[in-house]
């Protein structure tokens, strides 16, 4: 049975190598080293070499090129080959005694470098074999290994190719880059899928021109609007990002439209780490600028690494934390400020995580983390049950009801069992829907608004009071707002901070209160910290207030002092 290596090439033909050198002795030395395994053809100058390449470009597996030749120099020939579409895929190994030329040649697209005087024959043969194998790997790429739209590699082949690249360039410093188009879904919605595809192809072409020229790297498109780039270590700045962002076709209907890209860079990668984890780090860096307009390039560094490890530990500890009761529900009072003396009206349930080793963990850290990893629903259900049970306990202990509002995340709103879950919770605790309020963020209404609105309507039909939380932070149009099913507007605390700093302009708050009056719903202002804010809000017609002026969020036993004071 023949050896598998003998049958790899369908016709068992030797690969063809072109040796270009004006010194006959050098050509003969290389022929002797290579002739047993390869068909070797020779050219004594750049002009003759160009003629051979033109005639046999489909047959050539490699060019061994001397740099210093009369006439057309090796450097000039290298440029011509790389600038000719039909030739540029042929790998070139440069041969010269000028070690300072190595970097320039590699930047121009040379695959490797052999110094003169020549090293041991085994070294030359090994370098040639490696380069030819990589070249043949590239030629074997089928249509299934490329992204049909952009022509870049697909994800699977990209990772395989990157691994092979590292095997043969162990000492070459590389960068892992993730490039993402901000709000790409909006581009598709506003201009159509055809235009969205045009944008993707434009970005892919720019990646090829700017980052992959001269075989300096490889790239793929993964997911709809995300590109992965593995290229030689370099500097990435706004000038580079501008080049990647520009250049829509002039005949496009939206010519001149400026794309905004986000770039995450894991620089000088650790090659002991598998390829996918390197790009996970690039993604972590890119995500740092996801919600900010200013930050378009982010780097994975020591600080980000520590933050990533911290996040991983929190995710790992989450399930055990739920079981052990590390999560505690705190309550922040809401006061009715319409009477002369403010009166306790209700409370908001807010979650806190007291980790046995890490101490109190900020909700600003763990809530987005759980949202991004699909765990927030478990935590929400825990809060919902605990809050309902607390309302029942206070009712039994004090003989009065303090209604409590719980937060319902955007993900929760897509749960087909949501209404059944709330119905079960209040029935198990003997509560009515008037004693248990729901807070839904404004942004949830604008995400799949029809489906969300239908769910909210059903909740209200069942009797639940629904507050629109963080009003002013989303994108509700006035027309849309007039049709939304809500029972209260909860003013985003950023409005309070903005209105009472600097010029102290409260016009926006006045406008929102007027809108609420038109909708015939009360306004709840959160984040109120000073008597000046309280007095001004009351004059403007605000109905309820929540914030540190009255109390920070506190454990249930501390909250009881507000109940007894209001009896």
ZARODO-454757 format. One line per 3 residues: for each residue x, y, z of C-alpha. Coordinates in pm, whole numbers, plus 50000, padded with zeros to 5 digits. Each point is the difference from the previous one (the first is absolute). Layout:
X Y Z | ...
END
This chain:
50000 50000 50000 | 50155 50336 49900 | 50103 50251 50265
49737 50273 50046 | 50260 50269 49934 | 50056 49857 49654
49636 50031 49905 | 49938 50348 50135 | 50055 50154 49655
49761 49841 49750 | 50273 49955 49737 | 50297 49958 50237
50171 50291 49822 | 50287 50189 50159 | 49925 50356 50101
50175 50261 49791 | 50238 50254 50150 | 50151 50298 49818
50350 50105 50113 | 50087 50359 49902 | 50367 50099 50050
50256 50165 49773 | 50278 49778 50144 | 50006 49660 49830
50179 49834 50293 | 49718 50103 50235 | 49737 49861 49763
50185 49671 49973 | 50040 49965 50377 | 49626 50044 50046
49921 49759 49717 | 50212 49730 50164 | 49822 50049 50333
49648 49997 49849 | 50014 49778 49691 | 49910 49671 50171
49667 50132 50121 | 49915 50289 49765 | 50019 50094 49635
50236 50298 49995 | 50009 50258 49722 | 50242 50292 49986
50011 50367 49901 | 50317 50211 49996 | 49827 50337 50034
49670 50167 50083 | 49886 50039 49640 | 50042 49629 49921
49831 49911 50329 | 49699 50217 49917 | 49962 49827 49663
50007 49656 50166 | 49752 50106 50266 | 49766 50137 49732
50013 49670 49807 | 49985 49762 50296 | 49828 50183 50285
49750 49715 50046 | 50280 49744 50034 | 50234 50184 50236
49990 49902 50366 | 50281 50232 50110 | 50248 50265 49886
50346 50021 50161 | 50106 50357 49927 | 50340 50167 50030
49967 50369 50086 | 50319 50140 49845 | 49988 49953 49622
50079 50227 49705 | 49714 50139 49796 | 49673 49918 50167
50106 49949 50361 | 49851 49739 50230 | 49827 50274 50199
49839 50142 49687 | 49896 49652 49885 | 49844 49935 50340
49796 50320 49965 | 49882 49906 49650 | 49894 49652 50108
49810 50131 50299 | 49829 50269 49792 | 49882 49755 49733
49675 49828 50088 | 50084 49679 49811 | 50339 49961 50172
49955 50129 50351 | 49903 49663 50152 | 50334 49841 49902
50216 49982 50315 | 50345 50161 49987 | 50301 49928 50217
50256 50280 49981 | 50372 49921 49999 | 50258 50265 50089
50295 50078 50222 | 49840 50333 50094 | 49821 49914 50327
49861 50354 50025 | 49783 49931 49694 | 49813 49720 50175
49732 50216 50159 | 49937 50198 49679 | 49964 49680 49799
49763 49843 50250 | 49789 50314 49999 | 49984 49984 49622
49865 49647 50018 | 50298 49764 50003 | 49911 49671 50168
50343 49940 50153 | 50365 50098 49996 | 50319 49798 49938
50328 50167 50084 | 50321 49986 49800 | 50236 49824 50028
49751 49718 49996 | 49922 49807 50320 | 50009 49621 50017
49816 49825 49712 | 49756 49847 50252 | 49899 50350 50116
49938 50118 49644 | 49801 49688 49916 | 49789 50031 50316
49914 50364 49928 | 49909 49920 49641 | 49780 49705 50105
49820 50207 50259 | 49930 50288 49759 | 49876 49769 49725
49768 49820 50242 | 49848 50329 50115 | 49954 50106 49638
49823 49676 49914 | 49778 50035 50306 | 49889 50336 49862
49933 49855 49655 | 49785 49727 50153 | 49755 50253 50146
49658 49914 49858 | 49692 50215 49975 | 49871 49843 50321
50300 50142 50183 | 49918 50357 49906 | 49726 50239 50097
49768 50013 49700 | 49933 50372 50034 | 50339 50157 50070
50244 49739 49869 | 50186 49997 50332 | 50061 49670 50176
49724 49844 50203 | 50049 49960 50373 | 50100 49633 50002
50262 50028 49729 | 50129 50326 50143 | 50082 49837 50334
50162 49698 49831 | 50209 50223 49776 | 50110 50218 50291
50117 49691 50188 | 50201 49884 49698 | 50147 50347 49960
50126 49996 50359 | 50165 49661 49959 | 50224 50144 49733
50048 50349 50147 | 50051 49927 50366 | 50204 50313 50070
49789 50242 49799 | 49799 50237 50221 | 49632 50002 49907
49691 50199 50094 | 49643 49871 50029 | 49747 50264 49895
49623 50000 50013 | 49829 50259 49783 | 49630 50071 50042
49759 50238 49824 | 49809 50206 50255 | 49621 49966 49982
50014 49800 49677 | 49639 49891 50046 | 49898 50366 49973
50184 50028 49666 | 49809 49696 49874 | 49668 50134 50123
50047 50351 49860 | 50156 49918 49664 | 49911 49636 49937
50193 49673 49998 | 50151 50064 49657 | 50164 50316 50126
50103 49821 50320 | 50177 49737 49787 | 50172 50280 49808
50129 50138 50329 | 50134 49659 50105 | 50179 49953 49667
50143 50351 50025 | 50143 49930 50346 | 50138 49664 49881
50172 50168 49703 | 50151 50262 50230 | 50132 49727 50230
50169 49837 49703 | 50152 50328 49880 | 50108 50141 50336
50087 49704 50222 | 50054 49697 49776 | 50204 50150 49717
50316 49805 49932 | 49879 49687 50181 | 50047 50169 50337
49701 49826 50150 | 49667 49829 49951 | 49640 50089 50075
49652 49855 50019 | 49644 50117 50046 | 49825 49843 50292
49638 50077 50087 | 49823 50273 49804 | 50220 50304 50059
50310 49873 50177 | 50342 49944 49844 | 50300 49820 50150
50349 50099 49888 | 50326 49822 50084 | 50295 50207 49884
50354 50100 50080 | 50048 50203 50313 | 49965 50374 49938
49850 50326 50113 | 49624 50052 49971 | 49867 50354 50025
49722 50223 49876 | 50173 50058 49666 | 49986 49628 49929
49640 49976 50117 | 49907 50291 49771 | 50144 49809 49704
49798 49692 50092 | 49684 50211 50039 | 50006 50189 49672
49940 49949 49633 | 49642 49912 49917 | 49946 49984 49620
49923 50336 49842 | 49691 49869 49825 | 49848 49884 50329
49676 50170 50102 | 50160 50079 50334 | 50341 50095 49866
50217 50166 50257 | 49820 49832 50288 | 50258 49965 50276
50012 49669 50175 | 50101 49983 50362 | 50211 49696 50081
50115 49866 50335 | 50332 49824 50026 | 50119 49772 50277
50370 49913 49996 | 50180 49722 50184 | 50352 50113 49925
50308 49773 49974 | 49797 49691 50078 | 50104 49722 50233
50054 49711 49758 | 49971 49739 50273 | 49629 50088 50009
49764 49845 49746 | 49889 50219 49710 | 49637 50037 50104
50093 50124 50348 | 50223 50267 49844 | 49702 50135 49810
49785 49972 50310 | 50241 50251 50150 | 49970 50225 49696
49622 49985 50038 | 50022 50090 50367 | 50205 50305 49899
49753 50097 49726 | 49707 49970 50239 | 50154 50270 50218
49897 50257 49739 | 49663 49848 49922 | 49789 50264 50173
50225 50303 49962 | 50035 50222 49696 | 50351 50123 50079
50179 49668 50057 | 50047 49831 49662 | 50326 49810 50057
50047 49798 50317 | 50296 49786 50102 | 50011 49688 50209
50245 50085 50278 | 50088 49895 50354 | 49711 50195 50149
49752 49853 49756 | 50146 49655 50061 | 49943 50037 50374
49646 50124 49933 | 49939 49702 49773 | 50123 49753 50263
49781 50176 50258 | 49696 49968 49772 | 50077 49634 49936
50012 49933 50373 | 49664 50173 50051 | 49842 49790 49726
50151 49685 50147 | 49872 50087 50349 | 49652 50114 49896
49805 49676 50039 | 50153 49925 50339 | 49931 50358 50109
49630 49952 49925 | 49992 49678 50200 | 50186 50145 50298
49792 50320 50018 | 50292 50233 49924 | 49758 50219 49807
49804 50235 50224 | 49702 50211 49902 | 50023 50357 50125
49716 50254 49994 | 50005 50371 49920 | 49695 50203 50108
49790 50209 49763 | 49826 50299 50152 | 49686 50178 49891
50103 50369 50008 | 49661 50148 49911 | 49891 50038 50368
50166 50270 50208 | 50199 49728 50178 | 50131 49721 49774
49833 49664 50062 | 50146 49651 49946 | 49822 49862 49693
50191 49692 49889 | 50348 49856 49950 | 50222 49865 49724
50168 49660 50039 | 50370 50016 49912 | 50242 49708 50001
50336 49988 50179 | 50265 49728 49988 | 50204 49940 50314
50274 49764 49886 | 50175 49804 50279 | 50347 50076 49857
49954 50308 49781 | 49767 50193 50231 | 49719 50222 49868
49992 49992 49622 | 49855 50297 49815 | 49676 49933 49808
50157 50208 49724 | 50250 49718 49960 | 49803 49679 50042
49666 50096 49841 | 50142 50081 49650 | 50219 49690 50032
49702 49777 50069 | 49802 50167 49721 | 50277 49935 49748
50026 49636 50104 | 49631 49913 50010 | 49979 49963 50380
49803 50310 50092 | 49663 49821 49988 | 50102 49769 50283
50096 50297 50215 | 49685 50193 49910 | 49779 49711 50107
50186 49981 50330 | 49937 50371 50061 | 49634 49974 49899
49935 49718 50246 | 50194 50162 50284 | 49829 50337 49952
49651 49846 49998 | 50080 49802 50316 | 50126 50319 50167
49681 50190 49918 | 49806 49713 50161 | 50220 50001 50313
49965 50378 50047 | 49627 49972 49947 | 49975 49730 50268
50229 50185 50243 | 49870 50358 49966 | 49650 49951 49865
50070 50236 49709 | 50114 49947 49643 | 50313 50159 49861
49979 49936 49624 | 50334 49892 49853 | 50106 50040 49637
50232 49748 49834 | 50208 50042 49687 | 49911 49802 49689
50289 49974 49752 | 49972 50015 49625 | 50075 49628 49978
49722 49921 50249 | 49748 50173 49776 | 50054 49735 49733
49917 49714 50239 | 49665 49847 49894 | 49943 49889 50361
50054 50346 50150 | 49636 50071 50091 | 49955 49653 50148
50317 50046 50210 | 49877 50330 50151 | 49653 49861 50054
50144 49702 50189 | 50228 50221 50213 | 49724 50229 50126
49756 49711 50057 | 50259 49806 50206 | 50046 50306 50222
49635 50097 50027 | 50056 50337 49834 | 49796 50207 49759
50147 50154 49686 | 49966 50346 50157 | 50261 49900 50259
50258 49887 49747 | 50118 50241 49727 | 50215 49939 49693
50275 50225 49862 | 50088 49961 49632 | 50272 50215 49841
49915 50235 49716 | 50256 49825 49777 | 49805 49673 50036
49696 50166 49842 | 50204 50105 49697 | 50146 49651 49949
49745 49790 49810 | 49744 50255 50116 | 49692 49818 49869
50074 49679 50191 | 50099 50186 50317 | 49694 50223 49993
49771 49699 49959 | 50158 49838 50307 | 49969 50320 50205
49636 50034 49902 | 49932 49648 50123 | 50176 50072 50331
49789 50312 50050 | 49679 49815 49912 | 50091 49756 50275
50026 50300 50235 | 50373 50077 50029 | 50118 50359 50017
50282 50057 49748 | 50256 50279 50041 | 50219 50104 49707
50346 50003 50158 | 50292 50221 49891 | 49775 50220 49790
50211 50233 49785 | 50284 49754 49949 | 49832 49820 49707
49867 50099 49661 | 49623 50025 50038 | 49842 50242 49760
49718 50217 50134 | 49762 49828 49760 | 50106 49659 50130
49986 50117 50362 | 49636 50101 49964 | 49909 49640 49915
50211 49820 50261 | 49818 49816 50280 | 50152 50146 50319
49882 50105 50345 | 50293 50226 50097 | 50308 50168 49852
50318 49954 50198 | 50244 50277 49920 | 50357 49887 49929
50227 50122 50280 | 50239 50148 49741 | 49742 50273 49938
50010 50095 50367 | 50380 50016 50004 | 50012 50203 49679
49721 50237 50097 | 50154 50094 50335 | 50362 50046 49893
50161 50280 49805 | 49731 50237 49876 | 49727 49811 50191
49765 49972 49703 | 49681 49811 50090 | 49817 50058 49672
50032 49636 49894 | 49849 49883 50328 | 49714 50245 49954
49939 49862 49651 | 49987 49641 50124 | 49761 50091 50281
49777 50172 49743 | 50011 49685 49784 | 49903 49787 50299
49714 50237 50078 | 49878 49966 49643 | 50016 49621 50033
49832 50025 50341 | 50271 49801 50176 | 50211 50099 50305
50373 50078 49982 | 50253 49832 50228 | 50341 50169 50027
50288 49781 50110 | 50346 50108 50104 | 49880 50291 50215
50273 50088 50249 | 49947 50356 50126 | 49725 50214 50150
50039 50244 49709 | 49921 49720 49754 | 49701 49887 50206
49856 50352 50031 | 50046 50077 49630 | 49845 49671 49888
49700 50058 50221 | 49949 50348 49851 | 50024 49856 49650
49722 49753 50076 | 50195 49677 50054 | 49792 49741 50190
50246 49754 50156 | 50366 50010 50095 | 50260 49732 50061
50363 50055 50092 | 50267 50050 50263 | 49826 50311 50134
49762 49761 50175 | 50211 49686 50007 | 50246 49782 49815
49879 49644 49923 | 49997 49810 50331 | 49939 49643 50125
49636 49919 50088 | 50056 50024 50377 | 50133 50357 49964
49716 50093 49766 | 49751 49921 50276 | 50085 50330 50171
49838 50183 49706 | 49687 49789 50040 | 49969 50067 50373
50065 50373 49949 | 49717 50019 49749 | 49738 49807 50206
END
